[in-house]
Amino acid sequence: MTRTTTFHARLLRAGVDPQTVTVRASSDIPPRTLRRAAGGGGELNFDVYALLDADGWPASATYTYVDSLSRTPSPADT
């Protein structure tokens, strides 16, 4: 059985104040990447963050911004 862990993810992005969010992970190790909803409009937008430091695991981990992704919603998304 997989254990669910709740931890604090510190998100770092150049030019933006660091943000801390609570995340649920279905593993005993920190996720390598996090995808966070961003923006809006007619597309699904996500900011992608990569694991930078997991010294505080399982209570916390630090991630750095990598890229933004977007896609047009499919009929199943609406």
C-alpha positions in Angstrom: 0.0 0.0 0.0 1.3 3.4 -0.9 1.5 6.0 1.8 0.4 9.6 1.1 2.7 12.2 2.5 1.7 15.9 2.9 4.7 18.3 2.8 5.5 22.0 2.3 7.0 22.8 -1.1 9.0 26.0 -1.4 8.7 27.2 -5.0 11.5 29.4 -6.3 11.2 31.5 -9.5 13.5 34.4 -10.7 11.9 37.8 -10.1 9.1 36.4 -7.9 9.0 36.1 -4.1 9.4 32.5 -2.9 6.1 30.8 -2.3 5.3 27.9 0.0 2.5 25.5 -0.8 1.2 22.4 0.8 1.4 19.3 -1.5 0.3 15.7 -1.2 2.6 13.1 -2.6 1.9 9.4 -3.0 5.4 8.2 -2.2 7.9 8.1 0.6 10.4 10.2 -1.5 9.8 13.8 -2.7 8.5 14.1 -6.3 11.1 15.0 -8.8 8.8 17.6 -10.4 5.7 19.5 -9.4 3.1 20.9 -11.8 1.1 23.8 -10.5 -2.0 25.4 -12.2 -1.3 28.8 -13.5 -3.1 31.5 -15.5 -6.5 30.9 -17.0 -8.4 31.7 -20.1 -9.4 29.1 -22.6 -6.3 27.0 -22.0 -5.0 24.8 -19.2 -1.7 26.4 -18.0 0.8 24.9 -15.7 4.1 26.0 -14.2 6.6 23.1 -13.8 9.1 23.0 -11.0 12.1 20.7 -10.5 13.3 19.3 -7.2 16.2 21.4 -6.0 16.7 20.4 -2.3 15.1 17.7 -0.2 17.1 18.1 3.0 13.9 18.9 4.9 12.0 15.8 3.7 9.5 14.6 4.6 8.3 17.9 6.1 9.5 20.1 3.2 11.4 20.3 -0.1 12.5 23.1 -2.3 11.7 23.4 -6.0 12.9 25.7 -8.8 10.9 26.9 -11.8 11.7 25.1 -15.1 9.0 26.0 -17.6 5.3 26.8 -18.3 3.1 24.4 -20.3 -0.3 25.0 -21.8 -2.8 23.0 -23.8 -6.3 23.5 -25.0 -8.9 21.6 -22.9 -10.4 18.5 -24.5 -14.1 17.8 -24.3 -13.4 15.5 -21.3 -12.0 18.5 -19.4 -15.1 20.7 -19.7 
